[in-house]
Amino acid sequence: MKKKHNINIEGNLNADKTILFANGFGTDQTAWDAVKPAFADDYRLVLFDNVGGGQADEAAYSPIKYNTLHTYAEDLIAIAKELNLENTFVVAHSVSSMITLLASLKAPEYFTKLVFIGASPRYLNDEPAGYKGGFTQPVLDEMYVTMTTNYYAWVSGFSAAAMGNPDHPELGARFAQTLSAIRPDIALAVSKVIFESDVRGEVAKLAKDTLIIQSHNDIAVPEFVAEYLSENITGSQLVYVDAEGHFPHISAPAEIIKAVQSFIN
């Protein structure tokens, strides 16, 4: 399991509370480097990489097995079970938020409080339902073609747009580095699973202390989606942080630290 997910345990190893950090697509666990020190004295910290990204075991990836977010949720439950996690707070970014939601519904005993950063239960618009996910199928299809024909050019453009903060291009370059490290065929397959996922039917089943963190001008997650989650998750609260783009834990870590500390304390 440790090799499969590149699991690392840090912080106060004797603490009776644990924070599990779950990173989103295209990043690895180093995405939490500026956030985790604020919690290292009081919590045991668990970091890992999802299969198909970061330093996870590439041999563990199968496009047939990992064709649904439920498989990633099963992985998260397996990690929690192996590490005997109790009294655990999960801080999850992007797709890992919905992976955590699914895992929490299936094995609620492992997870006490949840923090979702830039979360979305569905990225595609659903006009009949009045749901504004932010993407249309033609836009996604065009993205897939670009990823297929010139992956590294796509990485360059997507990483800068998703990160935002054009005054700090080094942030986008950092995301581009971890995104480029993913094998292009795996990145394409995983992105299709993510962008065409729809777990709206599961959202209303969650009744757990949940903090939804939303930044401004997030190209992947419109504010409508954050409001949707807040309205449909029992026991949730929505906080807008003073940050731009899809990666506020990287671009504005102090904002994320403040919001998480206020929530879990």
FIKOLKE-147913 format. One record per atom (N, C-alpha, C): x, y, z; atom name. Coordinates in steps of 0.05 Angstrom, whole numbers, plus 5000, padded with zeros to 4 digits. Example, Ala and Ser with C-alpha at 12.3 -4.5 7.8 and 13.67 -1.06 7.14 Angstrom:
BEGIN
<<5264,4886,5156>,'N'>
<<5246,4910,5156>,'CA'>
<<5264,4934,5156>,'C'>
<<5257,4955,5142>,'N'>
<<5273,4979,5143>,'CA'>
<<5258,5001,5157>,'C'>
//
This chain:
BEGIN
<<5017,4976,5000>,'N'>
<<5000,5000,5000>,'CA'>
<<5017,5025,5000>,'C'>
<<5039,5024,5016>,'N'>
<<5057,5048,5017>,'CA'>
<<5069,5054,4990>,'C'>
<<5078,5033,4976>,'N'>
<<5090,5038,4950>,'CA'>
<<5068,5046,4930>,'C'>
<<5045,5033,4931>,'N'>
<<5024,5038,4912>,'CA'>
<<5016,5067,4912>,'C'>
<<5014,5079,4936>,'N'>
<<5005,5107,4939>,'CA'>
<<5026,5126,4948>,'C'>
<<5051,5117,4950>,'N'>
<<5072,5134,4960>,'CA'>
<<5064,5148,4986>,'C'>
<<5055,5132,5005>,'N'>
<<5045,5143,5031>,'CA'>
<<5068,5154,5048>,'C'>
<<5064,5178,5058>,'N'>
<<5083,5189,5077>,'CA'>
<<5068,5199,5102>,'C'>
<<5079,5193,5125>,'N'>
<<5067,5201,5150>,'CA'>
<<5087,5221,5164>,'C'>
<<5077,5244,5170>,'N'>
<<5094,5266,5181>,'CA'>
<<5080,5278,5205>,'C'>
<<5091,5301,5214>,'N'>
<<5079,5316,5236>,'CA'>
<<5084,5303,5263>,'C'>
<<5066,5306,5281>,'N'>
<<5068,5295,5308>,'CA'>
<<5057,5266,5308>,'C'>
<<5075,5247,5307>,'N'>
<<5068,5219,5304>,'CA'>
<<5053,5208,5329>,'C'>
<<5055,5223,5351>,'N'>
<<5041,5214,5375>,'CA'>
<<5014,5228,5380>,'C'>
<<5007,5245,5361>,'N'>
<<4982,5260,5364>,'CA'>
<<4958,5241,5362>,'C'>
<<4937,5248,5376>,'N'>
<<4913,5232,5375>,'CA'>
<<4893,5240,5353>,'C'>
<<4901,5260,5338>,'N'>
<<4885,5269,5315>,'CA'>
<<4902,5268,5290>,'C'>
<<4889,5262,5268>,'N'>
<<4903,5259,5242>,'CA'>
<<4890,5277,5221>,'C'>
<<4907,5289,5205>,'N'>
<<4897,5303,5181>,'CA'>
<<4908,5288,5157>,'C'>
<<4890,5280,5139>,'N'>
<<4897,5266,5114>,'CA'>
<<4894,5286,5092>,'C'>
<<4915,5292,5077>,'N'>
<<4915,5310,5055>,'CA'>
<<4912,5295,5029>,'C'>
<<4892,5302,5013>,'N'>
<<4886,5288,4988>,'CA'>
<<4888,5308,4965>,'C'>
<<4908,5305,4947>,'N'>
<<4912,5324,4926>,'CA'>
<<4896,5317,4901>,'C'>
<<4892,5338,4885>,'N'>
<<4875,5335,4861>,'CA'>
<<4892,5326,4836>,'C'>
<<4878,5323,4814>,'N'>
<<4890,5314,4789>,'CA'>
<<4912,5332,4780>,'C'>
<<4934,5320,4771>,'N'>
<<4956,5335,4760>,'CA'>
<<4976,5345,4780>,'C'>
<<4970,5342,4806>,'N'>
<<4989,5350,4827>,'CA'>
<<4997,5325,4842>,'C'>
<<5017,5328,4859>,'N'>
<<5024,5307,4877>,'CA'>
<<5023,5318,4906>,'C'>
<<5032,5303,4925>,'N'>
<<5029,5311,4953>,'CA'>
<<5046,5336,4960>,'C'>
<<5065,5343,4943>,'N'>
<<5080,5368,4948>,'CA'>
<<5062,5393,4946>,'C'>
<<5038,5389,4935>,'N'>
<<5020,5412,4933>,'CA'>
<<5013,5423,4961>,'C'>
<<5017,5407,4982>,'N'>
<<5010,5415,5009>,'CA'>
<<5034,5426,5025>,'C'>
<<5057,5429,5011>,'N'>
<<5081,5437,5025>,'CA'>
<<5079,5463,5041>,'C'>
<<5063,5482,5031>,'N'>
<<5061,5508,5045>,'CA'>
<<5039,5508,5066>,'C'>
<<5022,5487,5066>,'N'>
<<5000,5485,5085>,'CA'>
<<5006,5468,5109>,'C'>
<<5019,5445,5104>,'N'>
<<5022,5425,5125>,'CA'>
<<5038,5434,5149>,'C'>
<<5059,5451,5146>,'N'>
<<5074,5459,5170>,'CA'>
<<5057,5471,5192>,'C'>
<<5036,5484,5185>,'N'>
<<5019,5497,5205>,'CA'>
<<5005,5477,5223>,'C'>
<<5004,5452,5215>,'N'>
<<4990,5431,5230>,'CA'>
<<5008,5410,5241>,'C'>
<<5034,5412,5235>,'N'>
<<5053,5391,5241>,'CA'>
<<5057,5386,5271>,'C'>
<<5054,5407,5287>,'N'>
<<5059,5404,5316>,'CA'>
<<5036,5389,5330>,'C'>
<<5012,5392,5320>,'N'>
<<4989,5382,5335>,'CA'>
<<4975,5358,5323>,'C'>
<<4983,5351,5298>,'N'>
<<4969,5329,5284>,'CA'>
<<4989,5310,5271>,'C'>
<<4980,5285,5269>,'N'>
<<4994,5267,5252>,'CA'>
<<4985,5273,5223>,'C'>
<<5003,5275,5205>,'N'>
<<4996,5283,5178>,'CA'>
<<5001,5259,5159>,'C'>
<<4981,5253,5143>,'N'>
<<4983,5231,5124>,'CA'>
<<4980,5243,5096>,'C'>
<<5000,5237,5079>,'N'>
<<5000,5246,5052>,'CA'>
<<5003,5222,5033>,'C'>
<<4990,5224,5010>,'N'>
<<4992,5202,4990>,'CA'>
<<4986,5213,4962>,'C'>
<<4991,5196,4943>,'N'>
<<4985,5203,4915>,'CA'>
<<4965,5183,4904>,'C'>
<<4945,5194,4890>,'N'>
<<4926,5176,4876>,'CA'>
<<4940,5160,4854>,'C'>
<<4931,5136,4850>,'N'>
<<4941,5120,4828>,'CA'>
<<4936,5135,4801>,'C'>
<<4957,5136,4785>,'N'>
<<4955,5150,4760>,'CA'>
<<4968,5178,4761>,'C'>
<<4980,5185,4784>,'N'>
<<4992,5211,4786>,'CA'>
<<5014,5211,4808>,'C'>
<<5029,5233,4809>,'N'>
<<5049,5236,4829>,'CA'>
<<5069,5214,4829>,'C'>
<<5077,5205,4852>,'N'>
<<5097,5183,4855>,'CA'>
<<5083,5157,4862>,'C'>
<<5057,5155,4857>,'N'>
<<5043,5129,4860>,'CA'>
<<5054,5109,4841>,'C'>
<<5051,5084,4847>,'N'>
<<5062,5062,4830>,'CA'>
<<5047,5062,4803>,'C'>
<<5061,5069,4782>,'N'>
<<5049,5070,4756>,'CA'>
<<5038,5043,4747>,'C'>
<<5051,5021,4757>,'N'>
<<5043,4994,4749>,'CA'>
<<5016,4987,4761>,'C'>
<<5007,5002,4781>,'N'>
<<4981,4996,4794>,'CA'>
<<4958,5008,4778>,'C'>
<<4964,5025,4759>,'N'>
<<4943,5038,4743>,'CA'>
<<4933,5020,4721>,'C'>
<<4906,5019,4718>,'N'>
<<4893,5005,4696>,'CA'>
<<4870,5022,4687>,'C'>
<<4868,5029,4661>,'N'>
<<4846,5046,4652>,'CA'>
<<4819,5032,4655>,'C'>
<<4819,5006,4656>,'N'>
<<4794,4991,4660>,'CA'>
<<4785,4992,4689>,'C'>
<<4804,4988,4708>,'N'>
<<4798,4989,4736>,'CA'>
<<4791,5017,4745>,'C'>
<<4807,5036,4736>,'N'>
<<4804,5064,4746>,'CA'>
<<4787,5080,4726>,'C'>
<<4764,5069,4719>,'N'>
<<4746,5083,4700>,'CA'>
<<4723,5096,4715>,'C'>
<<4725,5098,4742>,'N'>
<<4704,5110,4759>,'CA'>
<<4717,5121,4784>,'C'>
<<4705,5142,4795>,'N'>
<<4715,5153,4820>,'CA'>
<<4712,5134,4843>,'C'>
<<4694,5115,4841>,'N'>
<<4689,5096,4862>,'CA'>
<<4714,5079,4868>,'C'>
<<4730,5073,4847>,'N'>
<<4754,5058,4851>,'CA'>
<<4774,5073,4868>,'C'>
<<4776,5099,4862>,'N'>
<<4794,5116,4879>,'CA'>
<<4784,5118,4907>,'C'>
<<4757,5118,4911>,'N'>
<<4746,5119,4938>,'CA'>
<<4753,5093,4953>,'C'>
<<4752,5070,4939>,'N'>
<<4760,5045,4951>,'CA'>
<<4789,5046,4960>,'C'>
<<4806,5058,4944>,'N'>
<<4834,5062,4951>,'CA'>
<<4837,5078,4977>,'C'>
<<4822,5099,4978>,'N'>
<<4823,5117,5002>,'CA'>
<<4814,5101,5027>,'C'>
<<4793,5086,5025>,'N'>
<<4784,5069,5047>,'CA'>
<<4806,5049,5055>,'C'>
<<4819,5037,5035>,'N'>
<<4840,5018,5041>,'CA'>
<<4863,5031,5056>,'C'>
<<4870,5055,5048>,'N'>
<<4891,5070,5062>,'CA'>
<<4883,5075,5091>,'C'>
<<4858,5084,5095>,'N'>
<<4848,5090,5122>,'CA'>
<<4848,5064,5139>,'C'>
<<4840,5042,5127>,'N'>
<<4840,5017,5142>,'CA'>
<<4867,5007,5149>,'C'>
<<4886,5009,5130>,'N'>
<<4913,4999,5135>,'CA'>
<<4927,5016,5157>,'C'>
<<4922,5042,5157>,'N'>
<<4934,5060,5177>,'CA'>
<<4919,5062,5203>,'C'>
<<4896,5047,5204>,'N'>
<<4879,5048,5228>,'CA'>
<<4871,5077,5235>,'C'>
<<4862,5092,5215>,'N'>
<<4856,5120,5220>,'CA'>
<<4831,5123,5237>,'C'>
<<4832,5139,5257>,'N'>
<<4810,5146,5273>,'CA'>
<<4812,5176,5279>,'C'>
<<4789,5189,5284>,'N'>
<<4789,5217,5290>,'CA'>
<<4805,5233,5269>,'C'>
<<4798,5227,5244>,'N'>
<<4814,5238,5221>,'CA'>
<<4799,5260,5207>,'C'>
<<4813,5282,5202>,'N'>
<<4803,5303,5185>,'CA'>
<<4815,5300,5157>,'C'>
<<4799,5302,5137>,'N'>
<<4809,5301,5109>,'CA'>
<<4808,5328,5097>,'C'>
<<4831,5337,5086>,'N'>
<<4832,5362,5071>,'CA'>
<<4838,5354,5042>,'C'>
<<4817,5357,5025>,'N'>
<<4819,5347,4998>,'CA'>
<<4815,5369,4977>,'C'>
<<4830,5366,4956>,'N'>
<<4828,5386,4934>,'CA'>
<<4816,5373,4909>,'C'>
<<4799,5389,4896>,'N'>
<<4788,5383,4870>,'CA'>
<<4775,5355,4869>,'C'>
<<4783,5338,4850>,'N'>
<<4770,5312,4848>,'CA'>
<<4772,5295,4873>,'C'>
<<4793,5299,4888>,'N'>
<<4796,5283,4913>,'CA'>
<<4774,5290,4933>,'C'>
<<4762,5313,4930>,'N'>
<<4739,5320,4947>,'CA'>
<<4716,5300,4943>,'C'>
<<4709,5295,4918>,'N'>
<<4688,5277,4912>,'CA'>
<<4696,5248,4917>,'C'>
<<4721,5242,4914>,'N'>
<<4731,5215,4922>,'CA'>
<<4727,5211,4952>,'C'>
<<4734,5232,4967>,'N'>
<<4730,5231,4996>,'CA'>
<<4701,5229,5004>,'C'>
<<4684,5243,4989>,'N'>
<<4655,5242,4995>,'CA'>
<<4645,5213,4991>,'C'>
<<4653,5200,4969>,'N'>
<<4645,5173,4964>,'CA'>
<<4656,5154,4986>,'C'>
<<4681,5158,4993>,'N'>
<<4693,5141,5013>,'CA'>
<<4680,5145,5040>,'C'>
<<4673,5169,5047>,'N'>
<<4660,5175,5072>,'CA'>
<<4632,5164,5074>,'C'>
<<4618,5162,5052>,'N'>
<<4592,5150,5052>,'CA'>
<<4594,5120,5056>,'C'>
<<4614,5108,5045>,'N'>
<<4617,5079,5047>,'CA'>
<<4630,5070,5073>,'C'>
<<4648,5086,5084>,'N'>
<<4662,5079,5109>,'CA'>
<<4664,5104,5127>,'C'>
<<4641,5113,5137>,'N'>
<<4641,5139,5152>,'CA'>
<<4657,5138,5178>,'C'>
<<4663,5114,5188>,'N'>
<<4677,5111,5214>,'CA'>
<<4706,5121,5213>,'C'>
<<4717,5124,5189>,'N'>
<<4745,5132,5187>,'CA'>
<<4748,5163,5186>,'C'>
<<4727,5177,5179>,'N'>
<<4730,5206,5174>,'CA'>
<<4711,5222,5191>,'C'>
<<4723,5241,5206>,'N'>
<<4708,5257,5225>,'CA'>
<<4698,5283,5213>,'C'>
<<4716,5299,5201>,'N'>
<<4708,5324,5187>,'CA'>
<<4721,5325,5160>,'C'>
<<4708,5338,5142>,'N'>
<<4718,5339,5114>,'CA'>
<<4721,5368,5105>,'C'>
<<4742,5373,5091>,'N'>
<<4747,5399,5078>,'CA'>
<<4750,5395,5048>,'C'>
<<4733,5408,5033>,'N'>
<<4734,5406,5004>,'CA'>
<<4743,5433,4992>,'C'>
<<4764,5432,4977>,'N'>
<<4775,5456,4964>,'CA'>
<<4771,5454,4934>,'C'>
<<4757,5472,4922>,'N'>
<<4752,5471,4893>,'CA'>
<<4739,5446,4884>,'C'>
<<4717,5438,4898>,'N'>
<<4704,5413,4893>,'CA'>
<<4682,5416,4873>,'C'>
<<4677,5394,4857>,'N'>
<<4654,5394,4839>,'CA'>
<<4643,5366,4836>,'C'>
<<4617,5363,4839>,'N'>
<<4605,5337,4834>,'CA'>
<<4599,5331,4805>,'C'>
<<4600,5351,4788>,'N'>
<<4596,5348,4759>,'CA'>
<<4608,5373,4745>,'C'>
<<4626,5368,4726>,'N'>
<<4638,5390,4712>,'CA'>
<<4622,5399,4687>,'C'>
<<4607,5381,4677>,'N'>
<<4590,5387,4653>,'CA'>
<<4565,5402,4661>,'C'>
<<4557,5421,4645>,'N'>
<<4531,5434,4648>,'CA'>
<<4509,5413,4645>,'C'>
<<4487,5417,4659>,'N'>
<<4463,5401,4655>,'CA'>
<<4440,5421,4653>,'C'>
<<4435,5430,4628>,'N'>
<<4416,5452,4624>,'CA'>
<<4388,5444,4633>,'C'>
<<4378,5420,4627>,'N'>
<<4350,5413,4636>,'CA'>
<<4347,5416,4667>,'C'>
<<4369,5410,4681>,'N'>
<<4368,5412,4710>,'CA'>
<<4375,5439,4721>,'C'>
<<4383,5457,4703>,'N'>
<<4392,5484,4712>,'CA'>
<<4418,5483,4726>,'C'>
<<4435,5463,4720>,'N'>
<<4460,5460,4734>,'CA'>
<<4483,5471,4716>,'C'>
<<4499,5488,4728>,'N'>
<<4520,5502,4713>,'CA'>
<<4548,5492,4723>,'C'>
<<4556,5470,4711>,'N'>
<<4582,5458,4719>,'CA'>
<<4606,5473,4708>,'C'>
<<4602,5487,4686>,'N'>
<<4624,5503,4675>,'CA'>
<<4634,5494,4648>,'C'>
<<4628,5469,4640>,'N'>
<<4639,5458,4615>,'CA'>
<<4616,5447,4598>,'C'>
<<4620,5447,4572>,'N'>
<<4603,5433,4553>,'CA'>
<<4618,5409,4541>,'C'>
<<4603,5390,4531>,'N'>
<<4617,5367,4519>,'CA'>
<<4635,5374,4496>,'C'>
<<4627,5392,4478>,'N'>
<<4645,5400,4456>,'CA'>
<<4672,5412,4466>,'C'>
<<4670,5428,4488>,'N'>
<<4694,5440,4499>,'CA'>
<<4713,5418,4510>,'C'>
<<4701,5398,4524>,'N'>
<<4717,5376,4534>,'CA'>
<<4729,5360,4511>,'C'>
<<4713,5354,4490>,'N'>
<<4723,5339,4468>,'CA'>
<<4747,5353,4455>,'C'>
<<4745,5379,4452>,'N'>
<<4767,5394,4441>,'CA'>
<<4792,5392,4458>,'C'>
<<4788,5392,4485>,'N'>
<<4810,5389,4503>,'CA'>
<<4823,5362,4500>,'C'>
<<4807,5341,4497>,'N'>
<<4818,5314,4494>,'CA'>
<<4835,5312,4468>,'C'>
<<4825,5325,4447>,'N'>
<<4840,5324,4422>,'CA'>
<<4867,5338,4426>,'C'>
<<4867,5361,4439>,'N'>
<<4893,5375,4444>,'CA'>
<<4911,5358,4461>,'C'>
<<4900,5345,4482>,'N'>
<<4917,5328,4499>,'CA'>
<<4929,5305,4483>,'C'>
<<4914,5295,4463>,'N'>
<<4923,5272,4447>,'CA'>
<<4944,5281,4427>,'C'>
<<4940,5304,4414>,'N'>
<<4958,5312,4393>,'CA'>
<<4983,5326,4402>,'C'>
<<4980,5341,4424>,'N'>
<<5004,5356,4434>,'CA'>
<<5001,5360,4464>,'C'>
<<5007,5339,4479>,'N'>
<<5001,5338,4507>,'CA'>
<<5016,5361,4522>,'C'>
<<5041,5365,4516>,'N'>
<<5057,5384,4531>,'CA'>
<<5050,5413,4525>,'C'>
<<5040,5417,4501>,'N'>
<<5029,5444,4495>,'CA'>
<<5003,5449,4511>,'C'>
<<4987,5428,4513>,'N'>
<<4963,5430,4529>,'CA'>
<<4970,5435,4558>,'C'>
<<4990,5421,4568>,'N'>
<<4998,5424,4596>,'CA'>
<<5006,5453,4601>,'C'>
<<5021,5465,4583>,'N'>
<<5030,5493,4587>,'CA'>
<<5007,5512,4589>,'C'>
<<4987,5509,4571>,'N'>
<<4964,5528,4572>,'CA'>
<<4945,5522,4595>,'C'>
<<4939,5497,4600>,'N'>
<<4920,5490,4620>,'CA'>
<<4931,5497,4648>,'C'>
<<4956,5491,4653>,'N'>
<<4968,5496,4679>,'CA'>
<<4967,5526,4687>,'C'>
<<4973,5543,4667>,'N'>
<<4973,5571,4672>,'CA'>
<<4944,5581,4677>,'C'>
<<4925,5572,4661>,'N'>
<<4898,5581,4664>,'CA'>
<<4885,5571,4690>,'C'>
<<4891,5546,4697>,'N'>
<<4879,5535,4721>,'CA'>
<<4891,5547,4746>,'C'>
<<4916,5552,4746>,'N'>
<<4929,5564,4769>,'CA'>
<<4921,5593,4773>,'C'>
<<4916,5607,4750>,'N'>
<<4910,5635,4752>,'CA'>
<<4935,5650,4762>,'C'>
<<4931,5673,4776>,'N'>
<<4953,5688,4787>,'CA'>
<<4975,5693,4766>,'C'>
<<4968,5707,4744>,'N'>
<<4988,5712,4723>,'CA'>
<<5012,5729,4732>,'C'>
<<5009,5743,4754>,'N'>
<<5031,5758,4765>,'CA'>
<<5052,5740,4778>,'C'>
<<5045,5715,4782>,'N'>
<<5064,5695,4793>,'CA'>
<<5065,5670,4775>,'C'>
<<5077,5673,4751>,'N'>
<<5078,5651,4732>,'CA'>
<<5092,5626,4743>,'C'>
<<5109,5630,4763>,'N'>
<<5123,5607,4775>,'CA'>
<<5104,5587,4787>,'C'>
<<5080,5596,4795>,'N'>
<<5060,5578,4807>,'CA'>
<<5049,5559,4785>,'C'>
<<5042,5571,4762>,'N'>
<<5033,5555,4740>,'CA'>
<<5054,5536,4730>,'C'>
<<5079,5545,4730>,'N'>
<<5101,5528,4721>,'CA'>
<<5104,5504,4740>,'C'>
<<5099,5509,4765>,'N'>
<<5101,5487,4785>,'CA'>
<<5080,5466,4779>,'C'>
<<5056,5475,4773>,'N'>
<<5035,5456,4766>,'CA'>
<<5041,5441,4740>,'C'>
<<5052,5456,4721>,'N'>
<<5059,5444,4695>,'CA'>
<<5079,5422,4699>,'C'>
<<5097,5425,4719>,'N'>
<<5118,5405,4723>,'CA'>
<<5106,5379,4733>,'C'>
<<5087,5380,4752>,'N'>
<<5076,5355,4761>,'CA'>
<<5056,5343,4741>,'C'>
<<5043,5360,4726>,'N'>
<<5025,5351,4705>,'CA'>
<<5040,5337,4682>,'C'>
<<5063,5349,4676>,'N'>
<<5079,5337,4654>,'CA'>
<<5091,5311,4662>,'C'>
<<5094,5306,4688>,'N'>
<<5106,5281,4697>,'CA'>
<<5087,5257,4694>,'C'>
<<5061,5262,4688>,'N'>
<<5042,5240,4684>,'CA'>
<<5044,5231,4656>,'C'>
<<5044,5205,4652>,'N'>
<<5045,5193,4625>,'CA'>
<<5021,5204,4609>,'C'>
<<5024,5214,4585>,'N'>
<<5002,5227,4571>,'CA'>
<<4977,5210,4568>,'C'>
<<4980,5184,4562>,'N'>
<<4956,5168,4559>,'CA'>
<<4941,5164,4585>,'C'>
<<4956,5163,4607>,'N'>
<<4943,5161,4633>,'CA'>
<<4929,5187,4640>,'C'>
<<4942,5209,4634>,'N'>
<<4930,5235,4640>,'CA'>
<<4904,5239,4625>,'C'>
<<4904,5230,4600>,'N'>
<<4880,5233,4583>,'CA'>
<<4857,5215,4594>,'C'>
<<4863,5191,4601>,'N'>
<<4843,5173,4611>,'CA'>
<<4832,5182,4638>,'C'>
<<4849,5191,4656>,'N'>
<<4841,5201,4682>,'CA'>
<<4824,5226,4679>,'C'>
<<4833,5244,4662>,'N'>
<<4818,5269,4658>,'CA'>
<<4790,5264,4648>,'C'>
<<4787,5244,4631>,'N'>
<<4760,5237,4621>,'CA'>
<<4742,5227,4643>,'C'>
<<4753,5210,4661>,'N'>
<<4738,5200,4683>,'CA'>
<<4729,5223,4701>,'C'>
<<4747,5242,4706>,'N'>
<<4741,5264,4724>,'CA'>
<<4721,5283,4711>,'C'>
<<4727,5293,4688>,'N'>
<<4710,5314,4676>,'CA'>
<<4683,5304,4667>,'C'>
<<4679,5278,4664>,'N'>
<<4653,5267,4657>,'CA'>
<<4640,5252,4680>,'C'>
<<4650,5256,4704>,'N'>
<<4638,5243,4727>,'CA'>
<<4613,5259,4735>,'C'>
<<4596,5246,4750>,'N'>
<<4572,5258,4760>,'CA'>
<<4564,5244,4786>,'C'>
<<4570,5256,4808>,'N'>
<<4563,5244,4834>,'CA'>
<<4542,5261,4849>,'C'>
<<4527,5276,4834>,'N'>
<<4507,5293,4847>,'CA'>
<<4487,5276,4863>,'C'>
<<4482,5252,4854>,'N'>
<<4463,5235,4868>,'CA'>
<<4473,5226,4895>,'C'>
<<4499,5228,4899>,'N'>
<<4511,5220,4925>,'CA'>
<<4513,5244,4944>,'C'>
<<4514,5268,4934>,'N'>
<<4520,5291,4950>,'CA'>
<<4500,5294,4973>,'C'>
<<4475,5292,4967>,'N'>
<<4454,5296,4987>,'CA'>
<<4454,5274,5009>,'C'>
<<4468,5252,5004>,'N'>
<<4469,5231,5024>,'CA'>
<<4489,5237,5046>,'C'>
<<4507,5256,5041>,'N'>
<<4528,5262,5061>,'CA'>
<<4517,5280,5082>,'C'>
<<4520,5271,5107>,'N'>
<<4512,5287,5130>,'CA'>
<<4536,5287,5150>,'C'>
<<4555,5304,5146>,'N'>
<<4579,5304,5162>,'CA'>
<<4590,5333,5162>,'C'>
<<4603,5340,5183>,'N'>
<<4615,5367,5184>,'CA'>
<<4633,5370,5160>,'C'>
<<4626,5389,5143>,'N'>
<<4641,5393,5118>,'CA'>
<<4645,5422,5112>,'C'>
<<4670,5429,5107>,'N'>
<<4677,5457,5100>,'CA'>
<<4682,5457,5070>,'C'>
<<4668,5474,5055>,'N'>
<<4672,5478,5027>,'CA'>
<<4687,5504,5023>,'C'>
<<4710,5502,5012>,'N'>
<<4727,5526,5007>,'CA'>
<<4727,5532,4977>,'C'>
<<4720,5557,4971>,'N'>
<<4718,5565,4943>,'CA'>
<<4735,5591,4939>,'C'>
<<4751,5591,4918>,'N'>
<<4766,5615,4911>,'CA'>
<<4751,5629,4889>,'C'>
<<4762,5652,4880>,'N'>
<<4750,5668,4859>,'CA'>
<<4763,5661,4832>,'C'>
<<4747,5664,4811>,'N'>
<<4758,5660,4784>,'CA'>
<<4771,5633,4780>,'C'>
<<4757,5612,4790>,'N'>
<<4766,5585,4786>,'CA'>
<<4755,5574,4760>,'C'>
<<4772,5569,4740>,'N'>
<<4762,5561,4713>,'CA'>
<<4750,5533,4713>,'C'>
<<4756,5517,4733>,'N'>
<<4746,5490,4735>,'CA'>
<<4721,5488,4750>,'C'>
<<4717,5506,4770>,'N'>
<<4694,5504,4788>,'CA'>
<<4680,5531,4791>,'C'>
<<4658,5536,4778>,'N'>
<<4644,5561,4781>,'CA'>
<<4633,5564,4810>,'C'>
<<4627,5588,4818>,'N'>
<<4616,5592,4844>,'CA'>
<<4589,5579,4847>,'C'>
<<4574,5576,4825>,'N'>
<<4549,5561,4826>,'CA'>
<<4552,5534,4838>,'C'>
<<4574,5520,4831>,'N'>
<<4578,5493,4840>,'CA'>
<<4583,5492,4870>,'C'>
<<4599,5511,4880>,'N'>
<<4604,5513,4909>,'CA'>
<<4578,5517,4924>,'C'>
<<4561,5535,4913>,'N'>
<<4535,5540,4926>,'CA'>
<<4518,5515,4925>,'C'>
<<4519,5500,4903>,'N'>
<<4504,5476,4900>,'CA'>
<<4512,5456,4922>,'C'>
<<4538,5452,4926>,'N'>
<<4547,5433,4946>,'CA'>
<<4538,5442,4974>,'C'>
<<4541,5468,4979>,'N'>
<<4533,5478,5005>,'CA'>
<<4504,5474,5011>,'C'>
<<4488,5476,4991>,'N'>
<<4459,5473,4994>,'CA'>
<<4450,5444,4997>,'C'>
<<4467,5426,4987>,'N'>
<<4459,5398,4986>,'CA'>
<<4473,5379,5006>,'C'>
<<4494,5388,5018>,'N'>
<<4508,5372,5038>,'CA'>
<<4499,5381,5066>,'C'>
<<4486,5363,5080>,'N'>
<<4477,5369,5107>,'CA'>
<<4500,5372,5126>,'C'>
<<4500,5395,5140>,'N'>
<<4522,5400,5159>,'CA'>
<<4546,5414,5147>,'C'>
<<4542,5425,5123>,'N'>
<<4564,5438,5110>,'CA'>
<<4564,5468,5114>,'C'>
<<4587,5480,5109>,'N'>
<<4589,5509,5109>,'CA'>
<<4607,5517,5086>,'C'>
<<4601,5540,5074>,'N'>
<<4616,5549,5050>,'CA'>
<<4632,5574,5058>,'C'>
<<4657,5574,5051>,'N'>
<<4675,5597,5057>,'CA'>
<<4689,5605,5031>,'C'>
<<4686,5631,5024>,'N'>
<<4701,5641,5001>,'CA'>
<<4727,5653,5012>,'C'>
<<4750,5645,5001>,'N'>
<<4775,5655,5010>,'CA'>
<<4786,5676,4991>,'C'>
<<4803,5692,5001>,'N'>
<<4815,5713,4985>,'CA'>
<<4838,5702,4968>,'C'>
<<4830,5688,4947>,'N'>
<<4849,5675,4930>,'CA'>
<<4837,5672,4902>,'C'>
<<4855,5669,4882>,'N'>
<<4846,5667,4854>,'CA'>
<<4855,5639,4844>,'C'>
<<4838,5628,4826>,'N'>
<<4846,5604,4812>,'CA'>
<<4838,5578,4826>,'C'>
<<4845,5556,4815>,'N'>
<<4837,5530,4824>,'CA'>
<<4854,5518,4846>,'C'>
<<4876,5531,4852>,'N'>
<<4895,5519,4871>,'CA'>
<<4902,5538,4894>,'C'>
<<4882,5547,4909>,'N'>
<<4888,5566,4931>,'CA'>
<<4907,5556,4952>,'C'>
<<4909,5529,4955>,'N'>
<<4927,5518,4975>,'CA'>
<<4957,5522,4966>,'C'>
<<4960,5527,4940>,'N'>
<<4987,5533,4930>,'CA'>
<<4992,5563,4927>,'C'>
<<4972,5577,4917>,'N'>
<<4975,5606,4912>,'CA'>
<<4970,5623,4936>,'C'>
<<4953,5614,4955>,'N'>
<<4947,5630,4978>,'CA'>
<<4944,5612,5003>,'C'>
<<4966,5598,5010>,'N'>
<<4965,5578,5031>,'CA'>
<<4955,5590,5058>,'C'>
<<4962,5615,5064>,'N'>
<<4954,5627,5090>,'CA'>
<<4924,5628,5092>,'C'>
<<4910,5632,5069>,'N'>
<<4881,5633,5069>,'CA'>
<<4869,5605,5076>,'C'>
<<4881,5585,5064>,'N'>
<<4872,5558,5069>,'CA'>
<<4877,5550,5098>,'C'>
<<4901,5556,5108>,'N'>
<<4908,5549,5135>,'CA'>
<<4888,5562,5155>,'C'>
<<4882,5587,5151>,'N'>
<<4863,5601,5168>,'CA'>
<<4836,5588,5168>,'C'>
<<4826,5582,5144>,'N'>
<<4799,5570,5142>,'CA'>
<<4798,5542,5154>,'C'>
<<4819,5527,5150>,'N'>
<<4819,5499,5160>,'CA'>
<<4822,5499,5190>,'C'>
<<4840,5516,5201>,'N'>
<<4843,5517,5230>,'CA'>
<<4818,5525,5244>,'C'>
<<4804,5545,5233>,'N'>
<<4779,5554,5245>,'CA'>
<<4758,5532,5245>,'C'>
<<4758,5516,5224>,'N'>
<<4738,5494,5221>,'CA'>
<<4744,5471,5240>,'C'>
<<4768,5461,5240>,'N'>
<<4774,5436,5255>,'CA'>
<<4777,5441,5284>,'C'>
<<4782,5466,5292>,'N'>
<<4785,5473,5320>,'CA'>
<<4758,5479,5333>,'C'>
//
